[in-house]
Amino acid sequence: MLKRVLTFLALWACIAMPQMLSAQYISAQKGLGVRGSFWRSENNLGNVRVGAGVNPNVKLNISGVGGSIYFFNKWSSRLFFETTFGAAGSFEVQASSAAGDNVDFSALVPLLFGLRYELLTPANTANLRPYLGAGFGPYWLATGTSGYTSDGLLGQEQVDVSSEFKIGTYVGTGVNLHLFKWFAFNFDFKYHFVDFKNLETFKFTGLEFGLGLSAMWGRQNELFVVRDTKIIVPDLYPAYYQFYSTYPIALVSVRNVAGFPIEVSVRSHIKGYSESVHTSNYVKLKNKQTKDIPVTVILGKKFLQVTEREPAVLQIEVLARTGKKYHKTLSEQIVVHNRNAWNGEVDKLSFFVTPDDEEILEMTRQVARDLPDSTNPGLRNLELASSLFDWMGGQRIRYTNDPNIPYYQDDRVQFALETLDNQAGDCDDLVVLFCSLLESAGINTAFVDVHNPDDEVAHLYMMFDTGLAPQDAGLISANDKKYVIRESLAGKSSVWVPVETTLLANGFEKAWRAGALQYLEEGILAGGLADGWVRIVELQ
């Protein structure tokens, strides 16, 4: 019967265990336990027996009962060093009114040093943890007989004791049931190889069954460590919010120290400005591998309504998935700028262009409806651009110089509707307005950014795609200095027209002529395009 129970428990521990209750299992570094044991050795079956004989004869037999205390220390994620100090014993009492009383006893005291290897990786979060064990150590065995004989009126007590040390080994298996991170129940059985041939009274070579509990403490092994957090974008500009949805604003360097592969993800948001938390895809990390995981945020309406520069907190949570989720949180300081702030990077100016704005679309449609039919469909883009530019001039929008802004402050750019409402704007604002109108009509545009090293003040104007093929450039002008043949981002060569938007009040023809002249003098003759201080940034 006992053999069947042990077989069932072993199968249960090795097969059914993964379906047991799960918890955040990360084993502690150290532990101390106590265990009651029951020995089944060669010369005894391990029993407690009381019997009544003849003459009269009373007999008490207790065999193979013991206990131990043990200490374990973690060496690696699955290997533990274990030290056990125990004791077991048996005695038999025979009481006879005729022959006297006799007590036969034996005691075993092992001091064992061994290794315990968990069968499941820490990645498996089951509470029930089966293991294999093996070890060795000295076994001290003492046996003896104590008797009192009665012969008439005189009695005599006799005691005979012998002891012996043996070096033995053991192998075994068991299972720990972790109820908490600091407490577990334990069941195990070991087979001890100790041959006490000269002590016939009580041989302990055989099986030991144990049941106990243990308390654990010490720093638990981490699955990962955050090596570094690198802020890529310390300053956030509300106009760039679409850019931030795909471009990481930080990198978190995570190293796997679990001893087995793990999957890591990052959750992030900006307190007070994010509509929801962004969760990255899980990244697989091999043992000892380090990877930089991008941090992206989802920004909401409040972010687009910021009216002044203010500090903010980027909240980051790093999660490791191993059945359950383990996490670490950290935060970084960043700065949120006002909704009209621009850091001077021309490629970011495109975020102020709003061709999808319903009011901008309606204005473009109105101008297009009033435009007479063209005698040449190839000139449609040029004619519509001319009409939109003159329409802007008819709105009495004035050009104003850039304000004197200290180097440590942002430039300020108006959105298209703001320029229309204010009826004034600098070169940046007028370029943004005209590009918004043209892009809403399906006409490709580009910024022309000028940073002449001989001039402290930078300048910006624009150009647009007429849609004409290079061989048809003569349709718009016989002067090839008034247009630019260039290849668009789509890889198609066409005719582009430069426009100086600050000449809004002078009409399209003069603005076109001035733009073409600047491009020729600064970009071509002065070598600005070749040297890089004149750049063409096409809107995407």
Summary of the structure (lengths in Angstrom):
residues: 540
radius of gyration: 43.7
end to end distance: 79.8
largest distance: 149.7
contacts: 1722
relative contact order: 0.08
helix: 23%
strand: 46%
